[in-house]
Amino acid sequence: MRRLCFCHVFMFWLSGCEDMIAEEARLTGKKIEPEGRELDLLNQKLELIADVIRDGHVPELSITCFVPDEKKAGGKYVTVTGKIRKVDSAFGQIQLDRKKIDIDKMLAITGDLMQFFRPVKI
């Protein structure tokens, strides 16, 4: 029977520690909650998008949204670009080509359609 050398055991343990240290060092950010005026503007933009879709158009937009980290607290912001198929306020989602984005995770909406956006003061 072969005996394990202490150095082999230590190296095996050390490689596991390196993975844990790398995971712990990986940065995540906090979710930003739009409030007040920012939230009103996002809602107005969603209304404009819904109106355009009802008129038979399929706008292409970029949506910046929060993606929670699967392993630890926090997450990151990503920007997804695609054709908006539906604004589903009942489920709180916006439907892109083959992806659904939760409205409460959205931070920004940009694209050519937004040049026609005129905010309403509330």
PASEBA-1860 file (N, C-alpha, C; in nm, 3 decimals):
! residues 122
1> MRRLCFCH> 0.084/-0.117/0.000/0.000/0.000/0.000/0.089/0.125/0.000 ~ 0.050/0.221/-0.078/0.129/0.342/-0.093/0.092/0.444/0.015 ~ 0.191/0.507/0.073/0.167/0.606/0.176/0.170/0.745/0.116 ~ 0.080/0.830/0.164/0.078/0.969/0.118/0.180/1.050/0.196 ~ 0.257/1.122/0.125/0.354/1.210/0.186/0.281/1.335/0.237 ~ 0.326/1.387/0.349/0.266/1.507/0.406/0.263/1.621/0.304 ~ 0.366/1.633/0.224/0.372/1.743/0.127/0.262/1.728/0.021 ~ 0.228/1.605/-0.018/0.120/1.584/-0.114/-0.015/1.625/-0.055
9> VFMFWLSG> -0.037/1.588/0.069/-0.162/1.625/0.137/-0.170/1.776/0.150 ~ -0.059/1.838/0.189/-0.056/1.983/0.206/-0.083/2.054/0.072 ~ -0.024/2.007/-0.036/-0.044/2.068/-0.168/-0.191/2.055/-0.211 ~ -0.252/1.939/-0.185/-0.393/1.919/-0.218/-0.479/2.018/-0.139 ~ -0.451/2.032/-0.009/-0.525/2.125/0.075/-0.504/2.269/0.029 ~ -0.382/2.304/-0.005/-0.348/2.438/-0.048/-0.421/2.475/-0.177 ~ -0.433/2.383/-0.272/-0.503/2.413/-0.397/-0.650/2.443/-0.370 ~ -0.711/2.375/-0.274/-0.849/2.405/-0.236/-0.861/2.542/-0.173
17> CEDMIAEE> -0.763/2.579/-0.093/-0.763/2.710/-0.028/-0.751/2.822/-0.131 ~ -0.670/2.801/-0.233/-0.654/2.902/-0.337/-0.787/2.932/-0.405 ~ -0.867/2.829/-0.432/-0.998/2.849/-0.493/-1.089/2.929/-0.401 ~ -1.088/2.896/-0.272/-1.172/2.968/-0.176/-1.128/3.113/-0.164 ~ -0.999/3.138/-0.164/-0.947/3.274/-0.154/-0.984/3.354/-0.278 ~ -0.972/3.293/-0.394/-1.008/3.362/-0.519/-1.156/3.397/-0.520 ~ -1.241/3.306/-0.473/-1.385/3.332/-0.468/-1.415/3.445/-0.372 ~ -1.351/3.445/-0.258/-1.374/3.550/-0.158/-1.326/3.686/-0.209
25> ARLTGKKI> -1.220/3.686/-0.286/-1.164/3.811/-0.338/-1.244/3.867/-0.455 ~ -1.326/3.783/-0.519/-1.405/3.828/-0.634/-1.504/3.934/-0.589 ~ -1.504/4.048/-0.657/-1.587/4.162/-0.617/-1.727/4.150/-0.674 ~ -1.823/4.189/-0.593/-1.961/4.203/-0.638/-2.008/4.341/-0.594 ~ -2.110/4.390/-0.663/-2.162/4.522/-0.629/-2.301/4.512/-0.569 ~ -2.346/4.621/-0.512/-2.480/4.628/-0.455/-2.580/4.669/-0.561 ~ -2.703/4.626/-0.543/-2.811/4.666/-0.633/-2.851/4.809/-0.600 ~ -2.862/4.890/-0.703/-2.906/5.029/-0.687/-3.057/5.031/-0.706
33> EPEGRELD> -3.127/5.088/-0.610/-3.272/5.099/-0.617/-3.308/5.238/-0.668 ~ -3.360/5.248/-0.792/-3.403/5.380/-0.840/-3.515/5.433/-0.750 ~ -3.508/5.560/-0.718/-3.608/5.622/-0.632/-3.654/5.753/-0.693 ~ -3.767/5.800/-0.648/-3.817/5.931/-0.684/-3.821/5.955/-0.833 ~ -3.752/6.057/-0.876/-3.753/6.100/-1.018/-3.700/5.991/-1.110 ~ -3.593/5.922/-1.070/-3.536/5.815/-1.154/-3.638/5.705/-1.178 ~ -3.711/5.668/-1.074/-3.813/5.564/-1.086/-3.927/5.611/-1.175 ~ -3.968/5.737/-1.160/-4.073/5.792/-1.246/-4.031/5.789/-1.393
41> LLNQKLEL> -3.906/5.827/-1.421/-3.856/5.827/-1.559/-3.854/5.686/-1.618 ~ -3.810/5.588/-1.539/-3.811/5.449/-1.588/-3.953/5.404/-1.620 ~ -4.048/5.436/-1.532/-4.187/5.397/-1.556/-4.244/5.465/-1.680 ~ -4.211/5.592/-1.701/-4.257/5.663/-1.820/-4.196/5.603/-1.947 ~ -4.070/5.564/-1.940/-4.007/5.499/-2.055/-4.074/5.366/-2.087 ~ -4.108/5.290/-1.982/-4.177/5.163/-2.004/-4.314/5.184/-2.067 ~ -4.384/5.291/-2.028/-4.513/5.324/-2.089/-4.496/5.357/-2.237 ~ -4.393/5.435/-2.270/-4.365/5.467/-2.410/-4.337/5.341/-2.490
49> IADVIRDG> -4.256/5.251/-2.436/-4.225/5.125/-2.505/-4.352/5.044/-2.526 ~ -4.436/5.033/-2.424/-4.561/4.958/-2.437/-4.651/5.019/-2.544 ~ -4.659/5.153/-2.552/-4.740/5.220/-2.654/-4.687/5.189/-2.794 ~ -4.557/5.193/-2.809/-4.495/5.167/-2.940/-4.521/5.023/-2.984 ~ -4.513/4.930/-2.889/-4.540/4.789/-2.921/-4.687/4.770/-2.959 ~ -4.779/4.838/-2.885/-4.922/4.830/-2.920/-4.949/4.883/-3.060 ~ -4.868/4.978/-3.105/-4.882/5.034/-3.240/-4.822/4.944/-3.347 ~ -4.769/4.829/-3.307/-4.718/4.732/-3.402/-4.569/4.738/-3.430
57> HVPELSIT> -4.497/4.819/-3.357/-4.352/4.830/-3.376/-4.278/4.741/-3.277 ~ -4.157/4.705/-3.312/-4.073/4.623/-3.224/-3.941/4.699/-3.206 ~ -3.934/4.783/-3.101/-3.814/4.866/-3.085/-3.694/4.785/-3.036 ~ -3.577/4.826/-3.081/-3.453/4.766/-3.031/-3.393/4.862/-2.929 ~ -3.374/4.811/-2.809/-3.325/4.894/-2.699/-3.218/4.821/-2.620 ~ -3.146/4.898/-2.541/-3.047/4.841/-2.448/-3.099/4.865/-2.307 ~ -3.099/4.759/-2.228/-3.147/4.768/-2.091/-3.033/4.729/-1.997 ~ -3.004/4.817/-1.903/-2.904/4.788/-1.802/-2.978/4.735/-1.679
65> CFVPDEKK> -2.939/4.614/-1.638/-3.010/4.551/-1.527/-2.912/4.480/-1.434 ~ -2.960/4.457/-1.313/-2.882/4.392/-1.209/-2.896/4.241/-1.219 ~ -2.784/4.172/-1.214/-2.783/4.025/-1.214/-2.722/3.980/-1.081 ~ -2.804/3.918/-0.994/-2.749/3.874/-0.865/-2.642/3.767/-0.882 ~ -2.544/3.769/-0.794/-2.439/3.668/-0.794/-2.496/3.538/-0.738 ~ -2.461/3.427/-0.798/-2.514/3.298/-0.755/-2.446/3.244/-0.629 ~ -2.326/3.295/-0.599/-2.249/3.237/-0.489/-2.238/3.323/-0.365 ~ -2.257/3.455/-0.380/-2.244/3.540/-0.263/-2.329/3.665/-0.279
73> AGGKYVTV> -2.338/3.743/-0.174/-2.422/3.863/-0.174/-2.375/3.962/-0.280 ~ -2.470/4.032/-0.338/-2.438/4.131/-0.440/-2.458/4.077/-0.579 ~ -2.394/4.139/-0.674/-2.406/4.099/-0.813/-2.335/4.199/-0.902 ~ -2.383/4.208/-1.026/-2.322/4.303/-1.120/-2.429/4.355/-1.215 ~ -2.397/4.466/-1.279/-2.486/4.523/-1.378/-2.439/4.483/-1.516 ~ -2.534/4.443/-1.599/-2.505/4.408/-1.737/-2.601/4.486/-1.826 ~ -2.559/4.510/-1.949/-2.645/4.575/-2.046/-2.680/4.474/-2.154 ~ -2.809/4.457/-2.174/-2.862/4.361/-2.272/-2.929/4.440/-2.382
81> TGKIRKVD> -2.896/4.410/-2.507/-2.956/4.477/-2.621/-3.037/4.377/-2.701 ~ -3.156/4.418/-2.740/-3.241/4.330/-2.819/-3.372/4.397/-2.855 ~ -3.451/4.326/-2.932/-3.582/4.376/-2.971/-3.681/4.347/-2.859 ~ -3.752/4.452/-2.819/-3.848/4.440/-2.709/-3.979/4.387/-2.768 ~ -4.022/4.273/-2.719/-4.144/4.209/-2.769/-4.266/4.243/-2.686 ~ -4.246/4.263/-2.553/-4.361/4.283/-2.466/-4.319/4.347/-2.334 ~ -4.403/4.436/-2.283/-4.388/4.488/-2.149/-4.502/4.426/-2.068 ~ -4.468/4.336/-1.979/-4.568/4.261/-1.902/-4.571/4.315/-1.759
89> SAFGQIQL> -4.657/4.415/-1.737/-4.663/4.476/-1.604/-4.727/4.383/-1.500 ~ -4.809/4.289/-1.545/-4.872/4.194/-1.452/-4.766/4.106/-1.385 ~ -4.666/4.063/-1.462/-4.559/3.980/-1.407/-4.433/4.061/-1.376 ~ -4.437/4.191/-1.404/-4.322/4.276/-1.375/-4.199/4.242/-1.457 ~ -4.222/4.209/-1.587/-4.110/4.171/-1.673/-4.120/4.241/-1.808 ~ -4.006/4.250/-1.871/-4.000/4.297/-2.009/-3.940/4.182/-2.091 ~ -4.003/4.154/-2.205/-3.962/4.041/-2.288/-3.879/4.091/-2.405 ~ -3.752/4.048/-2.408/-3.668/4.072/-2.524/-3.679/3.949/-2.613
97> DRKKIDID> -3.600/3.943/-2.717/-3.607/3.833/-2.813/-3.636/3.698/-2.745 ~ -3.546/3.648/-2.666/-3.566/3.521/-2.597/-3.532/3.531/-2.449 ~ -3.532/3.652/-2.398/-3.491/3.674/-2.260/-3.595/3.760/-2.190 ~ -3.619/3.729/-2.063/-3.708/3.810/-1.981/-3.625/3.880/-1.875 ~ -3.655/4.008/-1.853/-3.584/4.086/-1.753/-3.686/4.139/-1.654 ~ -3.659/4.120/-1.526/-3.747/4.174/-1.422/-3.737/4.326/-1.421 ~ -3.852/4.390/-1.424/-3.855/4.536/-1.426/-3.790/4.595/-1.302 ~ -3.805/4.529/-1.187/-3.748/4.584/-1.064/-3.596/4.572/-1.057
105> KMLAITGD> -3.535/4.504/-1.155/-3.389/4.494/-1.160/-3.328/4.590/-1.263 ~ -3.414/4.664/-1.333/-3.367/4.756/-1.437/-3.316/4.885/-1.377 ~ -3.211/4.937/-1.437/-3.153/5.063/-1.393/-3.163/5.170/-1.502 ~ -3.151/5.129/-1.629/-3.152/5.226/-1.739/-3.204/5.162/-1.867 ~ -3.264/5.246/-1.951/-3.312/5.205/-2.083/-3.259/5.306/-2.183 ~ -3.188/5.258/-2.285/-3.134/5.346/-2.388/-3.162/5.287/-2.526 ~ -3.152/5.371/-2.626/-3.172/5.327/-2.763/-3.233/5.439/-2.845 ~ -3.248/5.415/-2.976/-3.299/5.518/-3.067/-3.437/5.568/-3.028
113> LMQFFRPV> -3.522/5.481/-2.980/-3.658/5.521/-2.940/-3.655/5.628/-2.832 ~ -3.557/5.625/-2.747/-3.553/5.718/-2.634/-3.528/5.862/-2.677 ~ -3.490/5.885/-2.804/-3.477/6.023/-2.850/-3.613/6.090/-2.861 ~ -3.720/6.010/-2.865/-3.854/6.063/-2.870/-3.918/6.076/-2.732 ~ -3.846/6.033/-2.631/-3.898/6.036/-2.494/-3.896/6.177/-2.439 ~ -4.011/6.221/-2.394/-4.025/6.353/-2.331/-4.082/6.330/-2.191 ~ -3.999/6.345/-2.089/-4.047/6.318/-1.952/-4.159/6.412/-1.911 ~ -4.251/6.356/-1.836/-4.363/6.432/-1.782/-4.331/6.458/-1.635
121> KI> -4.344/6.582/-1.591/-4.319/6.614/-1.451/-4.436/6.566/-1.368 ~ -4.402/6.495/-1.260/-4.507/6.443/-1.172/-4.495/6.510/-1.038
END
